[in-house]
Amino acid sequence: MVQGNSAKVTKIRVDNISLAFGGVQALLDIDIDIREGELLAIIGPNGSGKTCLLNCISGYYRPQKGEIRLDGHRLTQLPPHRIAALGMGRTFQNIELFTGLSALDNLLAARHIFFKRAVWAGAFYVGPAEAEEIKHRRIIEEIIDFLEMQGIRKKVVGVIPYGMRKRVELGRALALEPEVLLLDEPMAGMNLEEKEDIARFILDIYEGARFGYQSEFLRRGVKTIVLVEHDMGVVMDIADRIIVFDFGRKIAEGSPQEIRADARVIKAYLGEEI
């Protein structure tokens, strides 16, 4: 399916979804095409439904109405692990890591969907089981190198600085080798230097690391990224397209230049100047 003048294929189709919690309408009649090969940003005031949308796409919430499809696969009745296996990775607004495990082990935990050997085979750790774990560990070490986490690789996540925990969360999403990456406020609570690092990593993920990595997915990058973020400077700099939410509704959609000048967006979110 080709999306209008963009000549890009629709990767995820969000078709008329609505989500409510009791009397609170979180999302209302949302229609969105997420295109393959784009970095789409979703912005809006707190409570406007941005995270709810990501939760519906990734299977953590089930909308009361509408459909969501990934490459034609209907997602609205699938559990999160099945959706992840279809090629979707995500980070969370509130960090959701195994705080008692090391950064390395947190990343390895995300590789479970790729393990093919039975538990009994892994217990002996010989032959194919050993080769499989070596392969997964090599990929994890490349992600650690890519995200510059060598200094914390064996440290317990619960005691490392907040900014580095956000990197571990991003690395765990990458360990799924996703075709679609959902990033829920990956820069929240960070200082300027930490934000610059994360923005650089996101662009490198999107454009592909190209050289120096054996892993094909690191070289090719993740060609479809959905970014929920409040830092308008970052959004305007790196997004191809922006969608704006307000009170659970989509109120605007367009390029950064179009969104910057949209009176509805200025009124709802951006203020008089940006």
C-alpha positions as protocol buffer text, in pm:
chain_id: "A"
residue {
  index: 1
  type: MET
  ca { x: 0 y: 0 z: 0 }
}
residue {
  index: 2
  type: VAL
  ca { x: 150 y: 333 z: -103 }
}
residue {
  index: 3
  type: GLN
  ca { x: 79 y: 640 z: 106 }
}
residue {
  index: 4
  type: GLY
  ca { x: -13 y: 936 z: -110 }
}
residue {
  index: 5
  type: ASN
  ca { x: 266 y: 1149 z: -248 }
}
residue {
  index: 6
  type: SER
  ca { x: 521 y: 1008 z: -6 }
}
residue {
  index: 7
  type: ALA
  ca { x: 566 y: 696 z: -223 }
}
residue {
  index: 8
  type: LYS
  ca { x: 636 y: 502 z: 97 }
}
residue {
  index: 9
  type: VAL
  ca { x: 467 y: 180 z: 196 }
}
residue {
  index: 10
  type: THR
  ca { x: 245 y: 178 z: 504 }
}
residue {
  index: 11
  type: LYS
  ca { x: 416 y: -36 z: 767 }
}
residue {
  index: 12
  type: ILE
  ca { x: 156 y: 1 z: 1042 }
}
residue {
  index: 13
  type: ARG
  ca { x: -206 y: 97 z: 984 }
}
residue {
  index: 14
  type: VAL
  ca { x: -397 y: 235 z: 1283 }
}
residue {
  index: 15
  type: ASP
  ca { x: -760 y: 234 z: 1174 }
}
residue {
  index: 16
  type: ASN
  ca { x: -1021 y: 424 z: 1376 }
}
residue {
  index: 17
  type: ILE
  ca { x: -915 y: 305 z: 1720 }
}
residue {
  index: 18
  type: SER
  ca { x: -1073 y: 426 z: 2043 }
}
residue {
  index: 19
  type: LEU
  ca { x: -965 y: 349 z: 2399 }
}
residue {
  index: 20
  type: ALA
  ca { x: -1139 y: 441 z: 2723 }
}
residue {
  index: 21
  type: PHE
  ca { x: -1080 y: 372 z: 3091 }
}
residue {
  index: 22
  type: GLY
  ca { x: -1420 y: 396 z: 3255 }
}
residue {
  index: 23
  type: GLY
  ca { x: -1543 y: 746 z: 3181 }
}
residue {
  index: 24
  type: VAL
  ca { x: -1202 y: 870 z: 3063 }
}
residue {
  index: 25
  type: GLN
  ca { x: -1160 y: 874 z: 2684 }
}
residue {
  index: 26
  type: ALA
  ca { x: -788 y: 819 z: 2622 }
}
residue {
  index: 27
  type: LEU
  ca { x: -807 y: 784 z: 2242 }
}
residue {
  index: 28
  type: LEU
  ca { x: -1094 y: 870 z: 2010 }
}
residue {
  index: 29
  type: ASP
  ca { x: -1123 y: 763 z: 1644 }
}
residue {
  index: 30
  type: ILE
  ca { x: -749 y: 765 z: 1572 }
}
residue {
  index: 31
  type: ASP
  ca { x: -644 y: 702 z: 1210 }
}
residue {
  index: 32
  type: ILE
  ca { x: -271 y: 690 z: 1138 }
}
residue {
  index: 33
  type: ASP
  ca { x: -48 y: 541 z: 869 }
}
residue {
  index: 34
  type: ILE
  ca { x: 306 y: 475 z: 994 }
}
residue {
  index: 35
  type: ARG
  ca { x: 520 y: 450 z: 684 }
}
residue {
  index: 36
  type: GLU
  ca { x: 816 y: 225 z: 622 }
}
residue {
  index: 37
  type: GLY
  ca { x: 1136 y: 426 z: 608 }
}
residue {
  index: 38
  type: GLU
  ca { x: 1030 y: 724 z: 820 }
}
residue {
  index: 39
  type: LEU
  ca { x: 1101 y: 866 z: 1162 }
}
residue {
  index: 40
  type: LEU
  ca { x: 759 y: 969 z: 1287 }
}
residue {
  index: 41
  type: ALA
  ca { x: 727 y: 1186 z: 1598 }
}
residue {
  index: 42
  type: ILE
  ca { x: 409 y: 1202 z: 1806 }
}
residue {
  index: 43
  type: ILE
  ca { x: 375 y: 1506 z: 2029 }
}
residue {
  index: 44
  type: GLY
  ca { x: 112 y: 1657 z: 2253 }
}
residue {
  index: 45
  type: PRO
  ca { x: 47 y: 1773 z: 2610 }
}
residue {
  index: 46
  type: ASN
  ca { x: 73 y: 1533 z: 2902 }
}
residue {
  index: 47
  type: GLY
  ca { x: -228 y: 1302 z: 2906 }
}
residue {
  index: 48
  type: SER
  ca { x: -311 y: 1354 z: 2538 }
}
residue {
  index: 49
  type: GLY
  ca { x: -292 y: 982 z: 2455 }
}
residue {
  index: 50
  type: LYS
  ca { x: 58 y: 940 z: 2308 }
}
residue {
  index: 51
  type: THR
  ca { x: 171 y: 655 z: 2534 }
}
residue {
  index: 52
  type: CYS
  ca { x: -174 y: 495 z: 2510 }
}
residue {
  index: 53
  type: LEU
  ca { x: -128 y: 475 z: 2134 }
}
residue {
  index: 54
  type: LEU
  ca { x: 210 y: 303 z: 2170 }
}
residue {
  index: 55
  type: ASN
  ca { x: 59 y: 64 z: 2425 }
}
residue {
  index: 56
  type: CYS
  ca { x: -219 y: -27 z: 2180 }
}
residue {
  index: 57
  type: ILE
  ca { x: 28 y: -83 z: 1894 }
}
residue {
  index: 58
  type: SER
  ca { x: 257 y: -301 z: 2106 }
}
residue {
  index: 59
  type: GLY
  ca { x: -24 y: -504 z: 2263 }
}
residue {
  index: 60
  type: TYR
  ca { x: -20 y: -377 z: 2621 }
}
residue {
  index: 61
  type: TYR
  ca { x: -364 y: -223 z: 2578 }
}
residue {
  index: 62
  type: ARG
  ca { x: -651 y: -346 z: 2362 }
}
residue {
  index: 63
  type: PRO
  ca { x: -864 y: -72 z: 2210 }
}
residue {
  index: 64
  type: GLN
  ca { x: -1240 y: -108 z: 2242 }
}
residue {
  index: 65
  type: LYS
  ca { x: -1283 y: -12 z: 1876 }
}
residue {
  index: 66
  type: GLY
  ca { x: -1078 y: -21 z: 1558 }
}
residue {
  index: 67
  type: GLU
  ca { x: -793 y: -225 z: 1409 }
}
residue {
  index: 68
  type: ILE
  ca { x: -415 y: -209 z: 1405 }
}
residue {
  index: 69
  type: ARG
  ca { x: -216 y: -399 z: 1142 }
}
residue {
  index: 70
  type: LEU
  ca { x: 157 y: -452 z: 1093 }
}
residue {
  index: 71
  type: ASP
  ca { x: 245 y: -563 z: 739 }
}
residue {
  index: 72
  type: GLY
  ca { x: -114 y: -687 z: 712 }
}
residue {
  index: 73
  type: HIS
  ca { x: -99 y: -881 z: 1042 }
}
residue {
  index: 74
  type: ARG
  ca { x: -386 y: -793 z: 1276 }
}
residue {
  index: 75
  type: LEU
  ca { x: -232 y: -688 z: 1610 }
}
residue {
  index: 76
  type: THR
  ca { x: -531 y: -598 z: 1825 }
}
residue {
  index: 77
  type: GLN
  ca { x: -583 y: -951 z: 1960 }
}
residue {
  index: 78
  type: LEU
  ca { x: -217 y: -1054 z: 1989 }
}
residue {
  index: 79
  type: PRO
  ca { x: -21 y: -1056 z: 2318 }
}
residue {
  index: 80
  type: PRO
  ca { x: 292 y: -837 z: 2338 }
}
residue {
  index: 81
  type: HIS
  ca { x: 541 y: -1121 z: 2292 }
}
residue {
  index: 82
  type: ARG
  ca { x: 374 y: -1226 z: 1966 }
}
residue {
  index: 83
  type: ILE
  ca { x: 387 y: -869 z: 1839 }
}
residue {
  index: 84
  type: ALA
  ca { x: 755 y: -846 z: 1934 }
}
residue {
  index: 85
  type: ALA
  ca { x: 820 y: -1163 z: 1734 }
}
residue {
  index: 86
  type: LEU
  ca { x: 665 y: -994 z: 1428 }
}
residue {
  index: 87
  type: GLY
  ca { x: 944 y: -736 z: 1438 }
}
residue {
  index: 88
  type: MET
  ca { x: 853 y: -468 z: 1692 }
}
residue {
  index: 89
  type: GLY
  ca { x: 1065 y: -333 z: 1977 }
}
residue {
  index: 90
  type: ARG
  ca { x: 988 y: -56 z: 2223 }
}
residue {
  index: 91
  type: THR
  ca { x: 1112 y: 144 z: 2517 }
}
residue {
  index: 92
  type: PHE
  ca { x: 898 y: 266 z: 2804 }
}
residue {
  index: 93
  type: GLN
  ca { x: 834 y: 610 z: 2949 }
}
residue {
  index: 94
  type: ASN
  ca { x: 902 y: 468 z: 3296 }
}
residue {
  index: 95
  type: ILE
  ca { x: 1209 y: 247 z: 3276 }
}
residue {
  index: 96
  type: GLU
  ca { x: 1108 y: -121 z: 3284 }
}
residue {
  index: 97
  type: LEU
  ca { x: 1433 y: -311 z: 3341 }
}
residue {
  index: 98
  type: PHE
  ca { x: 1533 y: -605 z: 3562 }
}
residue {
  index: 99
  type: THR
  ca { x: 1701 y: -389 z: 3826 }
}
residue {
  index: 100
  type: GLY
  ca { x: 1873 y: -682 z: 3997 }
}
residue {
  index: 101
  type: LEU
  ca { x: 2046 y: -796 z: 3678 }
}
residue {
  index: 102
  type: SER
  ca { x: 2345 y: -652 z: 3497 }
}
residue {
  index: 103
  type: ALA
  ca { x: 2313 y: -441 z: 3183 }
}
residue {
  index: 104
  type: LEU
  ca { x: 2446 y: -737 z: 2983 }
}
residue {
  index: 105
  type: ASP
  ca { x: 2189 y: -977 z: 3127 }
}
residue {
  index: 106
  type: ASN
  ca { x: 1905 y: -732 z: 3062 }
}
residue {
  index: 107
  type: LEU
  ca { x: 2000 y: -725 z: 2695 }
}
residue {
  index: 108
  type: LEU
  ca { x: 2039 y: -1103 z: 2681 }
}
residue {
  index: 109
  type: ALA
  ca { x: 1690 y: -1144 z: 2827 }
}
residue {
  index: 110
  type: ALA
  ca { x: 1547 y: -975 z: 2518 }
}
residue {
  index: 111
  type: ARG
  ca { x: 1705 y: -1241 z: 2295 }
}
residue {
  index: 112
  type: HIS
  ca { x: 1482 y: -1517 z: 2431 }
}
residue {
  index: 113
  type: ILE
  ca { x: 1252 y: -1504 z: 2128 }
}
residue {
  index: 114
  type: PHE
  ca { x: 1545 y: -1610 z: 1908 }
}
residue {
  index: 115
  type: PHE
  ca { x: 1658 y: -1912 z: 2110 }
}
residue {
  index: 116
  type: LYS
  ca { x: 1578 y: -2234 z: 1924 }
}
residue {
  index: 117
  type: ARG
  ca { x: 1730 y: -2497 z: 2151 }
}
residue {
  index: 118
  type: ALA
  ca { x: 1530 y: -2675 z: 2420 }
}
residue {
  index: 119
  type: VAL
  ca { x: 1603 y: -2610 z: 2788 }
}
residue {
  index: 120
  type: TRP
  ca { x: 1757 y: -2954 z: 2833 }
}
residue {
  index: 121
  type: ALA
  ca { x: 2000 y: -2888 z: 2547 }
}
residue {
  index: 122
  type: GLY
  ca { x: 2109 y: -2562 z: 2701 }
}
residue {
  index: 123
  type: ALA
  ca { x: 2170 y: -2730 z: 3036 }
}
residue {
  index: 124
  type: PHE
  ca { x: 2458 y: -2930 z: 2887 }
}
residue {
  index: 125
  type: TYR
  ca { x: 2602 y: -2625 z: 2705 }
}
residue {
  index: 126
  type: VAL
  ca { x: 2776 y: -2820 z: 2431 }
}
residue {
  index: 127
  type: GLY
  ca { x: 2754 y: -2826 z: 2054 }
}
residue {
  index: 128
  type: PRO
  ca { x: 2461 y: -2636 z: 1902 }
}
residue {
  index: 129
  type: ALA
  ca { x: 2351 y: -2488 z: 2236 }
}
residue {
  index: 130
  type: GLU
  ca { x: 2695 y: -2339 z: 2296 }
}
residue {
  index: 131
  type: ALA
  ca { x: 2716 y: -2204 z: 1940 }
}
residue {
  index: 132
  type: GLU
  ca { x: 2372 y: -2043 z: 1975 }
}
residue {
  index: 133
  type: GLU
  ca { x: 2460 y: -1862 z: 2297 }
}
residue {
  index: 134
  type: ILE
  ca { x: 2791 y: -1740 z: 2151 }
}
residue {
  index: 135
  type: LYS
  ca { x: 2600 y: -1594 z: 1855 }
}
residue {
  index: 136
  type: HIS
  ca { x: 2355 y: -1410 z: 2081 }
}
residue {
  index: 137
  type: ARG
  ca { x: 2633 y: -1282 z: 2307 }
}
residue {
  index: 138
  type: ARG
  ca { x: 2821 y: -1145 z: 2005 }
}
residue {
  index: 139
  type: ILE
  ca { x: 2513 y: -947 z: 1899 }
}
residue {
  index: 140
  type: ILE
  ca { x: 2465 y: -813 z: 2253 }
}
residue {
  index: 141
  type: GLU
  ca { x: 2830 y: -706 z: 2273 }
}
residue {
  index: 142
  type: GLU
  ca { x: 2792 y: -517 z: 1946 }
}
residue {
  index: 143
  type: ILE
  ca { x: 2486 y: -333 z: 2085 }
}
residue {
  index: 144
  type: ILE
  ca { x: 2682 y: -248 z: 2401 }
}
residue {
  index: 145
  type: ASP
  ca { x: 2964 y: -113 z: 2186 }
}
residue {
  index: 146
  type: PHE
  ca { x: 2720 y: 77 z: 1960 }
}
residue {
  index: 147
  type: LEU
  ca { x: 2553 y: 249 z: 2258 }
}
residue {
  index: 148
  type: GLU
  ca { x: 2888 y: 311 z: 2433 }
}
residue {
  index: 149
  type: MET
  ca { x: 2796 y: 108 z: 2742 }
}
residue {
  index: 150
  type: GLN
  ca { x: 3123 y: -81 z: 2786 }
}
residue {
  index: 151
  type: GLY
  ca { x: 3179 y: 67 z: 3131 }
}
residue {
  index: 152
  type: ILE
  ca { x: 2848 y: -60 z: 3272 }
}
residue {
  index: 153
  type: ARG
  ca { x: 2810 y: -391 z: 3090 }
}
residue {
  index: 154
  type: LYS
  ca { x: 2851 y: -600 z: 3409 }
}
residue {
  index: 155
  type: LYS
  ca { x: 2708 y: -350 z: 3656 }
}
residue {
  index: 156
  type: VAL
  ca { x: 2371 y: -411 z: 3822 }
}
residue {
  index: 157
  type: VAL
  ca { x: 2116 y: -189 z: 3650 }
}
residue {
  index: 158
  type: GLY
  ca { x: 1959 y: -73 z: 3978 }
}
residue {
  index: 159
  type: VAL
  ca { x: 2274 y: 119 z: 4078 }
}
residue {
  index: 160
  type: ILE
  ca { x: 2382 y: 278 z: 3750 }
}
residue {
  index: 161
  type: PRO
  ca { x: 2295 y: 642 z: 3665 }
}
residue {
  index: 162
  type: TYR
  ca { x: 1954 y: 721 z: 3521 }
}
residue {
  index: 163
  type: GLY
  ca { x: 2088 y: 828 z: 3182 }
}
residue {
  index: 164
  type: MET
  ca { x: 2273 y: 499 z: 3138 }
}
residue {
  index: 165
  type: ARG
  ca { x: 1963 y: 303 z: 3239 }
}
residue {
  index: 166
  type: LYS
  ca { x: 1782 y: 473 z: 2952 }
}
residue {
  index: 167
  type: ARG
  ca { x: 2058 y: 347 z: 2721 }
}
residue {
  index: 168
  type: VAL
  ca { x: 2013 y: -6 z: 2855 }
}
residue {
  index: 169
  type: GLU
  ca { x: 1641 y: 22 z: 2785 }
}
residue {
  index: 170
  type: LEU
  ca { x: 1717 y: 131 z: 2428 }
}
residue {
  index: 171
  type: GLY
  ca { x: 1970 y: -151 z: 2392 }
}
residue {
  index: 172
  type: ARG
  ca { x: 1716 y: -408 z: 2509 }
}
residue {
  index: 173
  type: ALA
  ca { x: 1473 y: -291 z: 2241 }
}
residue {
  index: 174
  type: LEU
  ca { x: 1750 y: -319 z: 1980 }
}
residue {
  index: 175
  type: ALA
  ca { x: 1830 y: -672 z: 2097 }
}
residue {
  index: 176
  type: LEU
  ca { x: 1496 y: -777 z: 1945 }
}
residue {
  index: 177
  type: GLU
  ca { x: 1634 y: -675 z: 1602 }
}
residue {
  index: 178
  type: PRO
  ca { x: 1311 y: -483 z: 1533 }
}
residue {
  index: 179
  type: GLU
  ca { x: 1183 y: -363 z: 1199 }
}
residue {
  index: 180
  type: VAL
  ca { x: 973 y: -107 z: 1389 }
}
residue {
  index: 181
  type: LEU
  ca { x: 1104 y: 74 z: 1696 }
}
residue {
  index: 182
  type: LEU
  ca { x: 866 y: 256 z: 1934 }
}
residue {
  index: 183
  type: LEU
  ca { x: 1044 y: 505 z: 2160 }
}
residue {
  index: 184
  type: ASP
  ca { x: 838 y: 646 z: 2448 }
}
residue {
  index: 185
  type: GLU
  ca { x: 1009 y: 961 z: 2576 }
}
residue {
  index: 186
  type: PRO
  ca { x: 1364 y: 822 z: 2552 }
}
residue {
  index: 187
  type: MET
  ca { x: 1512 y: 1156 z: 2667 }
}
residue {
  index: 188
  type: ALA
  ca { x: 1281 y: 1229 z: 2960 }
}
residue {
  index: 189
  type: GLY
  ca { x: 1467 y: 1348 z: 3270 }
}
residue {
  index: 190
  type: MET
  ca { x: 1802 y: 1384 z: 3094 }
}
residue {
  index: 191
  type: ASN
  ca { x: 2045 y: 1673 z: 3087 }
}
residue {
  index: 192
  type: LEU
  ca { x: 2150 y: 1839 z: 2761 }
}
residue {
  index: 193
  type: GLU
  ca { x: 2456 y: 1620 z: 2703 }
}
residue {
  index: 194
  type: GLU
  ca { x: 2260 y: 1300 z: 2764 }
}
residue {
  index: 195
  type: LYS
  ca { x: 1987 y: 1415 z: 2526 }
}
residue {
  index: 196
  type: GLU
  ca { x: 2243 y: 1487 z: 2256 }
}
residue {
  index: 197
  type: ASP
  ca { x: 2385 y: 1136 z: 2295 }
}
residue {
  index: 198
  type: ILE
  ca { x: 2042 y: 971 z: 2269 }
}
residue {
  index: 199
  type: ALA
  ca { x: 1948 y: 1183 z: 1967 }
}
residue {
  index: 200
  type: ARG
  ca { x: 2273 y: 1075 z: 1800 }
}
residue {
  index: 201
  type: PHE
  ca { x: 2201 y: 709 z: 1876 }
}
residue {
  index: 202
  type: ILE
  ca { x: 1847 y: 738 z: 1736 }
}
residue {
  index: 203
  type: LEU
  ca { x: 1978 y: 888 z: 1412 }
}
residue {
  index: 204
  type: ASP
  ca { x: 2247 y: 620 z: 1387 }
}
residue {
  index: 205
  type: ILE
  ca { x: 1985 y: 350 z: 1444 }
}
residue {
  index: 206
  type: TYR
  ca { x: 1763 y: 507 z: 1179 }
}
residue {
  index: 207
  type: GLU
  ca { x: 2035 y: 561 z: 920 }
}
residue {
  index: 208
  type: GLY
  ca { x: 2229 y: 242 z: 996 }
}
residue {
  index: 209
  type: ALA
  ca { x: 2574 y: 207 z: 1150 }
}
residue {
  index: 210
  type: ARG
  ca { x: 2695 y: 93 z: 807 }
}
residue {
  index: 211
  type: PHE
  ca { x: 3049 y: -19 z: 893 }
}
residue {
  index: 212
  type: GLY
  ca { x: 3232 y: -192 z: 1175 }
}
residue {
  index: 213
  type: TYR
  ca { x: 2953 y: -429 z: 1283 }
}
residue {
  index: 214
  type: GLN
  ca { x: 2892 y: -788 z: 1188 }
}
residue {
  index: 215
  type: SER
  ca { x: 2523 y: -770 z: 1277 }
}
residue {
  index: 216
  type: GLU
  ca { x: 2321 y: -701 z: 966 }
}
residue {
  index: 217
  type: PHE
  ca { x: 2048 y: -520 z: 1157 }
}
residue {
  index: 218
  type: LEU
  ca { x: 2297 y: -270 z: 1304 }
}
residue {
  index: 219
  type: ARG
  ca { x: 2442 y: -203 z: 960 }
}
residue {
  index: 220
  type: ARG
  ca { x: 2105 y: -155 z: 794 }
}
residue {
  index: 221
  type: GLY
  ca { x: 1943 y: 30 z: 1086 }
}
residue {
  index: 222
  type: VAL
  ca { x: 1578 y: 35 z: 1188 }
}
residue {
  index: 223
  type: LYS
  ca { x: 1392 y: 197 z: 903 }
}
residue {
  index: 224
  type: THR
  ca { x: 1066 y: 271 z: 1086 }
}
residue {
  index: 225
  type: ILE
  ca { x: 1083 y: 461 z: 1415 }
}
residue {
  index: 226
  type: VAL
  ca { x: 797 y: 615 z: 1614 }
}
residue {
  index: 227
  type: LEU
  ca { x: 919 y: 870 z: 1867 }
}
residue {
  index: 228
  type: VAL
  ca { x: 711 y: 1017 z: 2150 }
}
residue {
  index: 229
  type: GLU
  ca { x: 904 y: 1312 z: 2288 }
}
residue {
  index: 230
  type: HIS
  ca { x: 847 y: 1648 z: 2460 }
}
residue {
  index: 231
  type: ASP
  ca { x: 1175 y: 1813 z: 2357 }
}
residue {
  index: 232
  type: MET
  ca { x: 1058 y: 2015 z: 2058 }
}
residue {
  index: 233
  type: GLY
  ca { x: 1410 y: 2106 z: 1955 }
}
residue {
  index: 234
  type: VAL
  ca { x: 1498 y: 1739 z: 1910 }
}
residue {
  index: 235
  type: VAL
  ca { x: 1167 y: 1657 z: 1741 }
}
residue {
  index: 236
  type: MET
  ca { x: 1197 y: 1938 z: 1488 }
}
residue {
  index: 237
  type: ASP
  ca { x: 1557 y: 1843 z: 1412 }
}
residue {
  index: 238
  type: ILE
  ca { x: 1524 y: 1469 z: 1353 }
}
residue {
  index: 239
  type: ALA
  ca { x: 1162 y: 1384 z: 1262 }
}
residue {
  index: 240
  type: ASP
  ca { x: 1049 y: 1332 z: 903 }
}
residue {
  index: 241
  type: ARG
  ca { x: 684 y: 1378 z: 997 }
}
residue {
  index: 242
  type: ILE
  ca { x: 497 y: 1483 z: 1310 }
}
residue {
  index: 243
  type: ILE
  ca { x: 151 y: 1394 z: 1442 }
}
residue {
  index: 244
  type: VAL
  ca { x: -2 y: 1602 z: 1720 }
}
residue {
  index: 245
  type: PHE
  ca { x: -246 y: 1473 z: 1983 }
}
residue {
  index: 246
  type: ASP
  ca { x: -469 y: 1671 z: 2217 }
}
residue {
  index: 247
  type: PHE
  ca { x: -725 y: 1518 z: 2456 }
}
residue {
  index: 248
  type: GLY
  ca { x: -704 y: 1179 z: 2281 }
}
residue {
  index: 249
  type: ARG
  ca { x: -761 y: 1318 z: 1932 }
}
residue {
  index: 250
  type: LYS
  ca { x: -528 y: 1372 z: 1638 }
}
residue {
  index: 251
  type: ILE
  ca { x: -540 y: 1745 z: 1569 }
}
residue {
  index: 252
  type: ALA
  ca { x: -257 y: 1790 z: 1317 }
}
residue {
  index: 253
  type: GLU
  ca { x: -18 y: 1599 z: 1093 }
}
residue {
  index: 254
  type: GLY
  ca { x: 261 y: 1715 z: 866 }
}
residue {
  index: 255
  type: SER
  ca { x: 626 y: 1802 z: 824 }
}
residue {
  index: 256
  type: PRO
  ca { x: 814 y: 1983 z: 1103 }
}
residue {
  index: 257
  type: GLN
  ca { x: 777 y: 2307 z: 908 }
}
residue {
  index: 258
  type: GLU
  ca { x: 400 y: 2260 z: 873 }
}
residue {
  index: 259
  type: ILE
  ca { x: 356 y: 2169 z: 1240 }
}
residue {
  index: 260
  type: ARG
  ca { x: 564 y: 2467 z: 1351 }
}
residue {
  index: 261
  type: ALA
  ca { x: 321 y: 2699 z: 1173 }
}
residue {
  index: 262
  type: ASP
  ca { x: -8 y: 2522 z: 1257 }
}
residue {
  index: 263
  type: ALA
  ca { x: -233 y: 2746 z: 1467 }
}
residue {
  index: 264
  type: ARG
  ca { x: -406 y: 2447 z: 1634 }
}
residue {
  index: 265
  type: VAL
  ca { x: -72 y: 2310 z: 1749 }
}
residue {
  index: 266
  type: ILE
  ca { x: 49 y: 2647 z: 1875 }
}
residue {
  index: 267
  type: LYS
  ca { x: -269 y: 2684 z: 2076 }
}
residue {
  index: 268
  type: ALA
  ca { x: -270 y: 2329 z: 2216 }
}
residue {
  index: 269
  type: TYR
  ca { x: 94 y: 2271 z: 2286 }
}
residue {
  index: 270
  type: LEU
  ca { x: 378 y: 2474 z: 2147 }
}
residue {
  index: 271
  type: GLY
  ca { x: 292 y: 2822 z: 2270 }
}
residue {
  index: 272
  type: GLU
  ca { x: 343 y: 3137 z: 2073 }
}
residue {
  index: 273
  type: GLU
  ca { x: 702 y: 3059 z: 1974 }
}
residue {
  index: 274
  type: ILE
  ca { x: 922 y: 2752 z: 1923 }
}
